[in-house]
Amino acid sequence: AFNADAVPQAPEDPLFGLMAAYKRDTDPNKVDVGVGAYRDDNAKPWVLPVVKKADDLLRADPNLNHEYLPIAGLAEFTTASQKLILGADSPAIKDKRVTSLQTVSGTGAVHLGALFLSKFYKPSSKRTVYFSDPTWPNHFQIFSNVGLSYKTYPYFSKETRGLNFDGVIDTLQNADEGSIIVLHACAHNPTGVDPTQEQWKKIAEVIRAKKHFPFFDTAYQGFASGDLARDGWAIRYFIEQGFELCIAQSYAKNFGLYGERAGCFHFVTAPSSDAQSTVIRVASQLAILQRSEISNPPAYGARIASLILNDPTLFAEWERDLKTMSGRIIDMRKALRTKLEELGTPGTWNHITDQIGMFSFTGLTEEQVLKVREDSHVYMTKNGRISMAGLNKHNIDYFAKAVDKAVK
Ligand SMILES: Cc1[nH+]cc(COP(=O)(O)O)c(/C=N/[C@@H](CC(=O)O)C(=O)O)c1O
């Protein structure tokens, strides 16, 4: 007998709890700057025009069926995903040093990578995973669920509201050799603070010197700068430097395919004479894990993304849609900073425009966050992160005044 009555109550997921609380709120002025999901200027989810087009094409295909995909997913999707994040001319692709599996979005890719590492990465010795502090909260439970212990490296400087670069370097320098280092490829969540290219080079030096293993999580390619290649720069630099690494790639945000769960996991081996046979063995073990976890991935989102990634005209349209989203977010950053400065809201607000990607780390304390929620029906995560796409022409004045009231 299981005696399920012994099962303890788990805490509600903070983010999904926030989304539910927002939905329940009936106040007409309520503002949702919680979940990292793009909204248009009317606070509505935005189906990218290019995604609508791909959907029409897909539904018009007389051969469309609902058969199983291969365990590794749709080959034209994973191949195109490699090119997107590594660059079409990547040495890793040329040398056949990369293997990729389609996953249940970015979460599935982070999980598959964590599960694989828990079984095959230095299994006989102590392994520690390092996350930035702060990081995407789900990182902690995904890695602890597969039995890997973790620590954090300081990442955000409260004083400058920018990168605590020395904290990153010192912690990685003093970490046990061969630790797994989880890195946000661009548009860091929740801080919106990314290392400069020079700082990435120093981070790479320490990771090499300490024989750490880089684990990139990329969920916002095209959202940080609006430029896909630029947002892939850190990963491509590490590949150029000859690192062995893995990448969790999410298409939730940059294709707006949130609920369709489109993502990819890539494992890249270091250049060596037997790199290709290594990658084949790694692929075979990843397939075993994938089979037991999901058997094979969901078809619809990957088919949509694949149609767009593999068609130059649709790809160009996608890049335009990306610029629409990243452009509107940048407009909201400028508008919010201006409003807060005009209101004379205590503190400095340049970080709102210095930070990039979907989020701004406002610096509001937990009680100010709760106050702005109670008083003004504004929903942001407890760490003071706001999803900039939740702001628009109609609510930005109201939002700025709500923050001003909470901070004063
Ligand atoms: C860094 C990062 N990595 C992976 C994911 C997973 O996305 P998926 O939908 O599995 O492809 C998210 C989602 N972040 C937003 C939503 C969430 O928390 O799941 C967020 O931070 O709001 C990330 O912010």
The ligand as a MOL file (V3000), in Angstrom:
LIG
                    3D

  0  0  0     0  0            999 V3000
M  V30 BEGIN CTAB
M  V30 COUNTS 24 24 0 0 0
M  V30 BEGIN ATOM
M  V30 1 C 16.4260 30.9160 -18.9960 0
M  V30 2 C 15.2290 30.0680 -19.3510 0
M  V30 3 N 15.4270 28.7800 -19.7840 0 CHG=1
M  V30 4 C 14.4020 27.9940 -20.1100 0
M  V30 5 C 13.1030 28.4420 -20.0130 0
M  V30 6 C 12.0380 27.4230 -20.3720 0
M  V30 7 O 11.1850 27.8080 -21.3460 0
M  V30 8 P 10.3100 26.6800 -22.1180 0
M  V30 9 O 8.9210 27.2490 -22.1080 0
M  V30 10 O 10.3990 25.3720 -21.3980 0
M  V30 11 O 10.9310 26.6110 -23.4720 0
M  V30 12 C 12.8200 29.7650 -19.5600 0
M  V30 13 C 11.4380 30.2570 -19.4160 0
M  V30 14 N 11.1730 31.2800 -18.7430 0
M  V30 15 C 9.9080 31.9150 -18.5360 0
M  V30 16 C 8.7240 30.9830 -18.2780 0
M  V30 17 C 9.0330 29.9590 -17.2220 0
M  V30 18 O 9.4260 30.3400 -16.1100 0
M  V30 19 O 8.9140 28.7740 -17.5410 0
M  V30 20 C 9.9900 32.9520 -17.3870 0
M  V30 21 O 11.0940 33.0940 -16.8070 0
M  V30 22 O 8.9850 33.6260 -17.1250 0
M  V30 23 C 13.9040 30.5770 -19.2430 0
M  V30 24 O 13.7250 31.8490 -18.8300 0
M  V30 END ATOM
M  V30 BEGIN BOND
M  V30 1 1 1 2
M  V30 2 1 2 3
M  V30 3 2 2 23
M  V30 4 2 3 4
M  V30 5 1 4 5
M  V30 6 1 5 6
M  V30 7 2 5 12
M  V30 8 1 6 7
M  V30 9 1 7 8
M  V30 10 2 8 9
M  V30 11 1 8 10
M  V30 12 1 8 11
M  V30 13 1 12 13
M  V30 14 1 12 23
M  V30 15 2 13 14
M  V30 16 1 14 15
M  V30 17 1 15 16
M  V30 18 1 15 20
M  V30 19 1 16 17
M  V30 20 2 17 18
M  V30 21 1 17 19
M  V30 22 2 20 21
M  V30 23 1 20 22
M  V30 24 1 23 24
M  V30 END BOND
M  V30 END CTAB
M  END
